[in-house]
Each structure stands twice: as C-alpha cells, then as structure tokens.
Amino acid sequence: MSKQVGRNPIICNGVLQEGFRGVVAVEVACAKSLNRYGVKIGHVGHLVQPPVDDIDYVLSMKPEVWTVYSLDNARAVSKRAEKVGRKQDVLVQPVGKKDLFFDTMSGGIPEEDIVSEVKKISELPGLKVIGTTSFPCLLYNLATSRVEPISNFHTAVRAARRLERELGLEISQVNVPGTNHASNMKVIAENGGTHAEPGNGVSGTNTEHGFDQKAPEVPAFVYVTEVSHRLRERTFTQGGGMSYSGGGWGLFPDGKLWVAGNDVAMDAMVGRSAKQAMTNRVKAKYPGMDPFNYNLTLYPGEKRFSTGETVVFGFCTLQIFVTRGWHAVVEGVEDNDPRLLGLFDQGNNLVDRRGHLLGEKAVRDILKKM
C-alpha cells in the first residue's frame, strides 16, 4: 500500500526487491506517480475507482487486479479493456449489513445481491472476476492486544465461497487489507484470506507496533520537526506532517471503533543532540480532526525549550500522501551509517533543500544504483 510512504519510488522499489509482486495504488494519483518510474502496479480501484477518462492509461499499466464497485464501473472498464484486447482480472467488494465502512471509503455490492450482480459482471467480455475484497478487514483489539478479523473479513470470505459454489467461478484472491503485517499472516490464512496489503506493516508503523515491542518489524520512520514557540503551558512545534488517523484505528474493549490520534497519547523527544533528546520525553497531542495542523502541541510541564530545538515524534501511523510534510529516504541506519538517498516534497517529486525540482531522470538514476 504505497500511499502511506508517500508513493515513494525508492521505497516501493526496495519493497519489490524484497519479493513483492507489485504495489497498491489506492487512487489514480498513486498509479500515475509510480508508473512514471516503472514501478509495477499490483492493485487499483480500491478504495478509489479510477476516473473514466483515466481507465485507458491505467489499463496500459497492466495492473494485476482491479476492484470494481458496481456493474456500471465494471462496464466502463470492460469497454476499454475489450478495445485494447485485454481481459482484466477484477475483484468485487461485497457489503454486509454489519460491516464497518468509513463514509469516504464506501462502495461495493450488497452481500444479498452479490451473486446476481457478479453474474452480470462475469458476462462482460473485457473482465474476469477472480476474487473479493473489503476494507477494513482487520483491526487492533485493545482488549486482546491482537490484530483480529472483523465482519468485513468474513463477508469477503463468504461471498467468495458463494461465487465459487453458485456461479462456478475460480476464486484465487480473497484480499483482506487493513493492519497487515508479518505477525497476522497466519490469522489471515486460517480465516480464509489469501492476500494482504501491508503498507504501514512494511515500515513497522502499524497500530500494533505502538503497543507490542516484540512485533517482528522494527519501526523505520520518525517524524522530525522543531520547536516553534510557547504559549502558557503549551509548547508548539512546526506541523504539517501529521494525518488525522495519526495513531491508527482499532477497537475498544466494548467493540467500538477508536482513532488513536484522538484517544491515545504519544510522546515526543526534544533536544539538540540524540543524548539530550533521550532525556527529554514530552507528552504530545495529535492534531485530531484538524486537517491543517500548522502547529503540533507539546505539554512539557516545567521544562523549557528554545525555538529551533529538534523534536522527534517516535511513533505515528504513516499517511504521508495526505500531509504537507516532505519525506527523506535514508539507508544504512541499521549499520549506523545513515545516507540520504533523496528528499521528496508532498507531490512525491525529488527536490533539493530549497524545493527545486531535480527531475524524473535523477530519480531513475537512484533506482538504477539500488
């Protein structure tokens, strides 16, 4: 899931070198951003359907699978796929009555209609239905301290079995994204899932990583900013790089949804050196539903910090693509020999420190050296 890391081509290329078949483009902007660097696209259409006028271009990328939310969406894709002699593999999203969907991430086919609608989709000449998907399919449960399947997961599995049984379709994917990382691959397989889409799992910044120090992935991200000013008991830092779902999503013990950015506190470290910062852990607050987050809030108590001192937020679930933050890709950290590979702006363009564009060729040169 490339959006969390800002659709960064260097990171995505590194993931592919580790054995992934492709990356997810959650919206057409992701697909365009990555295709220009030759990054293989594995999945499009989920959670955002590509605009009709972009379908031809996205088809030319030869994505592994394409989620269609309705018969209308499927017809639009099929018409263009047929024109270029392509039969595109597609996934469908069944929607169960008890499933959890966020308002801006909703779409699909009511579970009770899934067989009749998919029958019509399967008859379209440019498409082949090969699986089901949903989101979110797993969430971190505060009561059990584990990532667990939720209703959406079971709906995707049920629908897949019905499509096999009632339509005779060969279902090869039950794609269950959401809080995917190494420690829950077994849970996914045991419950009928076949595919997952780790994004924050790859960078060690899923919700579970904030609670479980034994999680197999080591967090590979820090949010770096500086002290801006103080007002009464609060100290403010330069903002712009936090997203609304800053600490991830999960379930309270009573089963209700929680959003960690609002409901779970975090710490920051402040200082002019690593040693100094380690001794200055300060309570911090996410911007919550404020999309601007011009300034982020610290509660340092009696401690006083000067303008310009470095502030490091040690944990935050990544959603770089919806922030104004620039992201720096660094290698060699594990060898205590950090080297900056590239600095990228909010549009995923390689830039220098002053924001001047360095061009696509410069990115390709970096990729060739990897």
C-alpha positions as CSV (number, residue, x, y, z in Angstrom):
1,M,0.0,0.0,0.0
2,S,2.1,2.8,-1.4
3,K,0.2,5.8,-0.2
4,Q,1.4,5.6,3.4
5,V,5.0,6.1,2.3
6,G,4.0,9.0,0.0
7,R,4.0,6.7,-3.1
8,N,7.8,7.0,-2.9
9,P,9.5,5.2,-5.8
10,I,12.7,4.4,-3.9
11,I,10.8,2.7,-1.0
12,C,8.5,0.9,-3.4
13,N,11.4,-0.3,-5.4
14,G,13.0,-1.6,-2.3
15,V,9.9,-3.5,-1.4
16,L,9.8,-5.1,-4.8
17,Q,13.4,-6.2,-4.5
18,E,12.4,-8.0,-1.3
19,G,9.9,-10.2,-3.2
20,F,6.6,-8.3,-3.5
21,R,4.9,-8.7,-6.9
22,G,3.6,-5.2,-7.1
23,V,2.4,-2.2,-5.1
24,V,-1.1,-0.9,-4.4
25,A,-2.3,2.3,-6.0
26,V,-5.2,3.4,-3.7
27,E,-6.2,6.1,-6.2
28,V,-5.2,7.1,-9.7
29,A,-2.7,9.7,-8.4
30,C,-0.8,6.8,-6.9
31,A,-0.8,4.8,-10.1
32,K,0.4,7.8,-12.2
33,S,3.1,8.7,-9.6
34,L,4.6,5.2,-9.6
35,N,4.1,4.3,-13.2
36,R,6.4,7.1,-14.4
37,Y,9.2,5.3,-12.6
38,G,8.3,1.8,-13.9
39,V,7.0,0.5,-10.5
40,K,4.8,-2.5,-11.1
41,I,1.1,-1.8,-10.1
42,G,-0.5,-4.8,-8.3
43,H,-3.9,-3.4,-7.4
44,V,-6.0,-0.4,-8.5
45,G,-9.6,0.6,-7.8
46,H,-9.7,0.1,-4.1
47,L,-10.5,2.3,-2.2
48,V,-11.0,4.8,-5.1
49,Q,-12.4,3.9,-8.5
50,P,-10.2,5.3,-11.4
51,P,-12.0,8.2,-13.2
52,V,-13.4,7.1,-16.6
53,D,-11.0,9.2,-18.6
54,D,-8.1,7.6,-16.9
55,I,-9.1,4.0,-17.5
56,D,-7.2,3.6,-20.7
57,Y,-4.0,4.8,-19.1
58,V,-4.4,2.6,-16.1
59,L,-5.1,-0.4,-18.3
60,S,-1.8,0.3,-20.1
61,M,0.0,-0.2,-16.7
62,K,-1.3,-3.8,-16.7
63,P,-2.3,-4.0,-13.1
64,E,-2.6,-7.4,-11.6
65,V,-6.1,-6.8,-10.3
66,W,-8.7,-4.0,-10.4
67,T,-11.5,-3.6,-7.9
68,V,-14.9,-2.6,-9.4
69,Y,-17.6,-1.4,-7.1
70,S,-20.6,-1.9,-9.3
71,L,-21.9,-3.1,-12.7
72,D,-21.6,0.4,-14.0
73,N,-18.0,0.6,-13.0
74,A,-17.3,-2.8,-14.5
75,R,-18.9,-1.9,-17.8
76,A,-16.7,1.2,-18.1
77,V,-13.5,-0.9,-17.5
78,S,-14.7,-3.7,-19.7
79,K,-15.5,-1.5,-22.7
80,R,-12.0,-0.1,-22.7
81,A,-10.2,-3.3,-21.9
82,E,-12.0,-5.0,-24.8
83,K,-11.0,-2.2,-27.2
84,V,-7.3,-2.9,-26.5
85,G,-7.7,-6.7,-26.5
86,R,-7.2,-7.1,-22.8
87,K,-9.1,-9.2,-20.3
88,Q,-8.6,-7.5,-16.9
89,D,-8.8,-9.6,-13.7
90,V,-11.1,-7.9,-11.2
91,L,-12.1,-8.1,-7.6
92,V,-15.6,-7.2,-6.2
93,Q,-16.4,-5.8,-2.8
94,P,-19.4,-7.4,-1.0
95,V,-21.0,-5.2,1.6
96,G,-22.5,-7.0,4.6
97,K,-25.1,-5.4,6.9
98,K,-22.9,-5.4,9.9
99,D,-19.7,-4.4,8.1
100,L,-17.7,-1.3,9.0
101,F,-17.1,1.3,6.3
102,F,-15.8,4.8,6.7
103,D,-18.0,7.4,5.0
104,T,-15.4,8.4,2.4
105,M,-14.3,4.8,1.8
106,S,-17.7,3.2,1.0
107,G,-18.6,1.3,-2.1
108,G,-19.4,-2.2,-3.4
109,I,-22.3,-4.6,-3.9
110,P,-24.8,-5.5,-1.1
111,E,-24.0,-9.1,0.0
112,E,-27.5,-10.2,-0.7
113,D,-27.1,-9.1,-4.4
114,I,-23.5,-10.4,-4.9
115,V,-24.3,-13.5,-6.9
116,S,-26.8,-11.8,-9.3
117,E,-24.6,-8.7,-9.8
118,V,-21.3,-10.7,-10.3
119,K,-23.1,-13.0,-12.8
120,K,-23.7,-9.9,-14.9
121,I,-20.2,-8.6,-14.4
122,S,-18.7,-12.0,-15.4
123,E,-20.6,-11.8,-18.7
124,L,-18.7,-8.6,-19.7
125,P,-16.1,-9.5,-22.4
126,G,-13.3,-7.4,-21.0
127,L,-13.3,-8.7,-17.4
128,K,-12.7,-11.8,-15.4
129,V,-13.9,-11.9,-11.8
130,I,-11.2,-13.7,-9.7
131,G,-11.9,-12.6,-6.1
132,T,-13.3,-10.4,-3.4
133,T,-12.0,-7.7,-1.1
134,S,-13.1,-5.2,1.5
135,F,-11.7,-2.7,4.0
136,P,-11.0,-2.6,6.8
137,C,-10.9,-6.4,7.3
138,L,-8.7,-6.5,10.4
139,L,-8.3,-4.1,13.4
140,Y,-6.2,-4.0,16.5
141,N,-8.2,-5.0,19.6
142,L,-7.2,-3.2,22.8
143,A,-8.9,-5.9,24.9
144,T,-6.9,-8.8,23.5
145,S,-3.8,-6.9,22.3
146,R,-4.0,-8.6,18.9
147,V,-5.0,-7.8,15.3
148,E,-8.2,-9.6,14.6
149,P,-10.6,-10.2,11.7
150,I,-13.8,-8.1,11.8
151,S,-17.1,-8.5,10.0
152,N,-15.8,-7.2,6.6
153,F,-13.2,-10.1,6.5
154,H,-15.9,-12.8,7.0
155,T,-18.2,-11.1,4.4
156,A,-15.4,-11.2,1.8
157,V,-14.8,-14.9,2.5
158,R,-18.5,-15.8,2.5
159,A,-19.0,-14.0,-0.8
160,A,-16.0,-15.8,-2.4
161,R,-17.4,-19.2,-1.4
162,R,-20.8,-18.3,-2.8
163,L,-19.4,-17.1,-6.1
164,E,-17.5,-20.4,-6.4
165,R,-20.5,-22.5,-5.4
166,E,-23.3,-20.8,-7.2
167,L,-21.5,-19.4,-10.3
168,G,-18.7,-21.8,-10.7
169,L,-16.1,-19.0,-10.7
170,E,-12.5,-19.8,-9.9
171,I,-11.7,-17.5,-7.0
172,S,-8.0,-17.1,-6.5
173,Q,-8.0,-13.9,-4.3
174,V,-9.7,-13.1,-1.1
175,N,-7.9,-9.8,-0.4
176,V,-8.3,-8.6,3.2
177,P,-6.3,-5.3,3.7
178,G,-6.1,-3.4,6.9
179,T,-3.4,-3.6,9.7
180,N,-1.5,-6.2,7.7
181,H,2.0,-7.2,8.8
182,A,4.0,-10.4,9.4
183,S,2.5,-11.4,12.7
184,N,-1.0,-11.7,11.4
185,M,-0.4,-13.5,8.1
186,K,-1.2,-16.8,9.8
187,V,-4.5,-15.4,11.1
188,I,-5.4,-14.2,7.6
189,A,-4.7,-17.7,6.1
190,E,-6.6,-19.5,8.9
191,N,-9.7,-17.4,8.4
192,G,-9.8,-17.8,4.6
193,G,-7.9,-14.8,3.3
194,T,-5.3,-15.3,0.5
195,H,-3.9,-11.8,0.0
196,A,-2.9,-8.8,2.2
197,E,-1.7,-5.3,1.5
198,P,0.9,-4.2,4.1
199,G,1.8,-0.6,4.0
200,N,2.5,0.5,7.5
201,G,3.4,-3.1,8.1
202,V,6.4,-2.8,5.8
203,S,7.6,0.3,7.7
204,G,6.8,-1.1,11.2
205,T,4.3,1.6,11.9
206,N,1.0,-0.3,12.2
207,T,-1.1,0.2,15.3
208,E,0.2,-3.0,16.8
209,H,3.8,-1.7,16.6
210,G,2.9,1.1,19.1
211,F,1.9,-1.5,21.7
212,D,3.9,-4.6,21.1
213,Q,7.7,-4.4,21.4
214,K,8.0,-8.0,20.2
215,A,6.4,-7.3,16.8
216,P,8.7,-8.7,14.1
217,E,9.1,-5.4,12.2
218,V,11.3,-2.6,13.6
219,P,9.7,0.9,13.1
220,A,11.6,2.5,10.2
221,F,10.1,6.0,10.5
222,V,10.4,9.1,12.6
223,Y,8.6,12.5,12.2
224,V,11.2,15.2,12.6
225,T,10.3,18.9,13.3
226,E,11.4,21.7,15.6
227,V,10.2,23.9,18.5
228,S,8.4,26.9,17.2
229,H,7.0,28.9,20.2
230,R,5.4,28.6,23.6
231,L,2.0,29.8,24.9
232,R,1.4,29.5,28.6
233,E,1.7,25.8,29.5
234,R,2.0,24.6,25.9
235,T,4.9,24.4,23.5
236,F,4.3,24.3,19.8
237,T,6.3,22.6,17.0
238,Q,6.2,23.1,13.3
239,G,3.4,20.9,11.9
240,G,2.1,19.9,8.5
241,G,3.2,16.3,8.5
242,M,0.6,14.6,10.7
243,S,-2.6,13.0,9.4
244,Y,-5.9,12.6,11.0
245,S,-5.5,8.8,11.6
246,G,-2.2,9.5,13.3
247,G,-2.0,6.5,15.5
248,G,-4.1,4.1,13.5
249,W,-7.5,2.6,14.1
250,G,-8.6,-0.1,16.4
251,L,-11.3,-1.5,18.7
252,F,-12.1,-0.6,22.3
253,P,-12.9,-3.5,24.7
254,D,-16.6,-2.8,24.1
255,G,-16.2,-3.2,20.3
256,K,-16.5,0.4,19.4
257,L,-14.0,2.0,17.0
258,W,-11.2,4.1,18.3
259,V,-8.9,6.5,16.5
260,A,-5.6,6.7,18.2
261,G,-4.9,10.2,17.1
262,N,-7.6,11.4,19.4
263,D,-7.8,8.7,22.1
264,V,-4.3,7.5,22.7
265,A,-1.5,9.8,23.8
266,M,2.1,9.8,22.4
267,D,5.4,11.1,23.4
268,A,8.0,13.3,21.6
269,M,11.7,13.7,22.3
270,V,13.2,17.2,22.3
271,G,16.9,18.3,22.2
272,R,19.9,19.5,20.2
273,S,21.5,16.0,20.4
274,A,20.4,12.4,20.5
275,K,21.6,12.1,24.1
276,Q,19.8,15.2,25.2
277,A,16.6,14.2,23.4
278,M,16.5,10.8,25.0
279,T,16.3,12.5,28.4
280,N,13.5,14.9,27.3
281,R,10.4,12.8,26.6
282,V,7.5,15.1,26.4
283,K,3.7,14.4,26.2
284,A,2.4,15.3,22.8
285,K,-1.0,15.6,21.1
286,Y,-2.1,14.7,17.6
287,P,-4.0,17.3,15.6
288,G,-7.1,15.2,15.7
289,M,-9.6,16.2,13.0
290,D,-7.9,19.4,12.2
291,P,-6.5,18.9,8.7
292,F,-4.3,22.0,8.9
293,N,-2.1,21.0,11.9
294,Y,0.0,24.1,11.3
295,N,1.5,23.6,14.8
296,L,1.6,20.4,16.9
297,T,1.2,20.6,20.6
298,L,3.7,19.6,23.4
299,Y,3.0,19.6,27.1
300,P,6.5,19.9,28.6
301,G,5.4,20.8,32.2
302,E,8.2,22.7,33.8
303,K,10.7,22.1,31.0
304,R,11.6,24.9,28.8
305,F,12.8,24.5,25.2
306,S,14.2,27.1,22.8
307,T,13.0,27.9,19.3
308,G,14.7,25.7,16.7
309,E,15.4,22.7,19.0
310,T,14.8,19.4,17.2
311,V,11.6,17.5,18.0
312,V,11.2,13.8,17.1
313,F,7.8,12.1,17.3
314,G,8.8,8.5,17.8
315,F,5.7,6.8,16.6
316,C,2.9,7.7,14.2
317,T,1.0,5.6,11.7
318,L,2.1,6.8,8.3
319,Q,-0.2,8.6,5.8
320,I,2.3,10.7,4.1
321,F,0.2,11.2,1.0
322,V,-2.3,13.4,2.8
323,T,0.2,15.6,4.6
324,R,2.3,18.6,3.6
325,G,5.4,17.0,5.1
326,W,8.4,16.3,3.0
327,H,9.9,12.9,3.3
328,A,13.6,11.9,3.3
329,V,14.6,8.4,2.4
330,V,17.6,7.2,4.3
331,E,19.6,4.0,4.0
332,G,22.3,2.4,6.2
333,V,20.6,3.2,9.6
334,E,20.9,-0.5,10.7
335,D,24.7,-0.2,10.1
336,N,24.9,3.1,11.9
337,D,26.0,4.7,8.6
338,P,22.9,6.7,7.6
339,R,23.0,8.1,4.0
340,L,20.3,10.3,2.4
341,L,19.1,8.8,-0.8
342,G,16.6,11.5,-1.7
343,L,14.3,14.3,-0.3
344,F,10.8,14.3,-1.7
345,D,8.1,17.0,-1.5
346,Q,4.4,16.5,-0.9
347,G,3.9,15.7,-4.6
348,N,6.4,12.9,-4.5
349,N,8.9,14.9,-6.5
350,L,12.6,14.7,-5.8
351,V,13.8,18.1,-4.6
352,D,16.8,19.9,-3.1
353,R,16.6,21.5,0.3
354,R,15.2,24.7,-1.2
355,G,12.4,22.8,-3.0
356,H,13.8,23.0,-6.5
357,L,12.7,20.0,-8.7
358,L,15.6,17.7,-9.6
359,G,13.6,15.8,-12.2
360,E,12.5,12.3,-13.0
361,K,15.9,11.3,-14.5
362,A,17.5,11.9,-11.2
363,V,15.1,9.5,-9.5
364,R,15.7,6.9,-12.2
365,D,19.5,7.3,-11.6
366,I,18.9,6.5,-7.9
367,L,16.8,3.5,-8.7
368,K,19.5,2.1,-11.1
369,K,22.0,2.2,-8.2
370,M,19.8,0.2,-5.8
